[in-house]
Amino acid sequence: MGSKAEDEGAYLDWNATTPPHPEVLAAMTHASAVAWGNPASVHGTGRRARLEVEELREALARALGVHARDVVLTSGGTEANNLALAQAPGLVTSRLEHPSVVRVADALAASGRPVRWLSVSPGGRLDSAELREACRDMPAGSWVAVQAANHETGVLQPIAELALPVHEAGLRFHVDAVQAFGKVDCSALAAADSIAIASHKIRGPKGIGALAFRGRAPKPLLLGGTQERGLRPGTVDAVAAAGFRAALRLAAEGPARWGRLALLRDALEAALTPLAVVNGSAPRLPHVSNLSFSGQRGDELVAALDLYGVSVSSGSACAAGTAEASPVITAMGGRERALGALRISFGDATPPESLTLLKDLLFQLVGGGVAKGSRSP
Ligand SMILES: Cc1ncc(COP(=O)(O)O)c(C=O)c1O
């Protein structure tokens, strides 16, 4: 099975972060001994660290179909999204996006730049005809930002289809692929002008991610040294780079391994039908289920399940600890539905018994009884 962390209780919050894979931990342990130097140093110790960083950059370039010089290492998905969009002269996006895009859009609007919000259907998909209208008369060099997969519902956007009106209008297309990359086929990312990914969503370490771009480079957010061609100054962590590269190797097989999880997800949703409705329509990520329990509070269910060692989430992790209803589910189905929402997300190392435990507990907590056929999810 996987690492020790995922064996402790039932960890069903893989969209928040994934447990580091044993091969990732081995690569980082090795790199800690041989590549701890500063990758910017010219001496041998620095060169060994730089090798790790540049091998990661090459691997990312191959995986994302860009030139290695057009890959900027960042601290994760949040920084990659900010780097891509913070200087945009105008932006078209939607309330489905992660806060690292929505907050940038709010800041751009506050600074007087045009920001257009696409409407959100109850199923959570964007409409290319509406996008075509929204792209009209935007200032030159404006961006459209769309996520490949939603962090709360797993709903997949039709990236190739949405790219067409963006490029027809002469705008640029940023895709936040943080949740989709390594889980589903991402060949449509070939249509993006920039792509954000994060290592910790694909069983790599936290604190490292990447922005890959085609065409003009983004303007740096930080001022400092010449690391990352000056696009992202600051010493790069070569040990994290080694872990990210190991995670990328696993991600190449990801869509096949993750695809199998849809059976477990569908069985869980079928079993919970008497208690809950599913948020989000197909196509969705295979390992994510977002369910609204009528008359229940999602945050209270999260707390109750935690007492039994079951980890799930009631919104994006960034909203945890606040009583805010999820903006994504609110945009799709209204506030009541959002307040009752629970996000269940698992992975290739999740024992099916964890889902059975979750289902039985939900029947106890919500249904006041025992689930039918409680041996399987
Ligand atoms: C779709 C999406 N974009 C961006 C991010 C931010 O990534 P990070 O946590 O690496 O900053 C997340 C994290 O949950 C996400 O789900």
The ligand as an SDF file (V2000), in Angstrom:
LIG
                    3D

 16 16  0  0  0  0  0  0  0  0999 V2000
   -7.7710   24.0610   -8.6420 C   0  0  0  0  0  0  0  0  0  0  0  0
   -6.7270   24.5670   -7.6890 C   0  0  0  0  0  0  0  0  0  0  0  0
   -5.9530   25.5900   -8.0590 N   0  0  0  0  0  0  0  0  0  0  0  0
   -4.9960   26.0750   -7.2600 C   0  0  0  0  0  0  0  0  0  0  0  0
   -4.7720   25.5420   -6.0040 C   0  0  0  0  0  0  0  0  0  0  0  0
   -3.6960   26.1160   -5.1430 C   0  0  0  0  0  0  0  0  0  0  0  0
   -2.5980   25.2390   -5.0770 O   0  0  0  0  0  0  0  0  0  0  0  0
   -1.5570   25.3120   -3.8680 P   0  0  0  0  0  0  0  0  0  0  0  0
   -2.2400   24.7460   -2.6810 O   0  0  0  0  0  0  0  0  0  0  0  0
   -0.4060   24.4730   -4.3430 O   0  0  0  0  0  0  0  0  0  0  0  0
   -1.1670   26.7270   -3.6890 O   0  0  0  0  0  0  0  0  0  0  0  0
   -5.5610   24.4830   -5.5670 C   0  0  0  0  0  0  0  0  0  0  0  0
   -5.3840   23.9120   -4.2230 C   0  0  0  0  0  0  0  0  0  0  0  0
   -6.2640   23.3130   -3.6600 O   0  0  0  0  0  0  0  0  0  0  0  0
   -6.5570   23.9840   -6.4340 C   0  0  0  0  0  0  0  0  0  0  0  0
   -7.3420   22.9700   -6.0680 O   0  0  0  0  0  0  0  0  0  0  0  0
  1  2  1  0
  2  3  1  0
  2 15  2  0
  3  4  2  0
  4  5  1  0
  5  6  1  0
  5 12  2  0
  6  7  1  0
  7  8  1  0
  8  9  2  0
  8 10  1  0
  8 11  1  0
 12 13  1  0
 12 15  1  0
 13 14  2  0
 15 16  1  0
M  END
$$$$
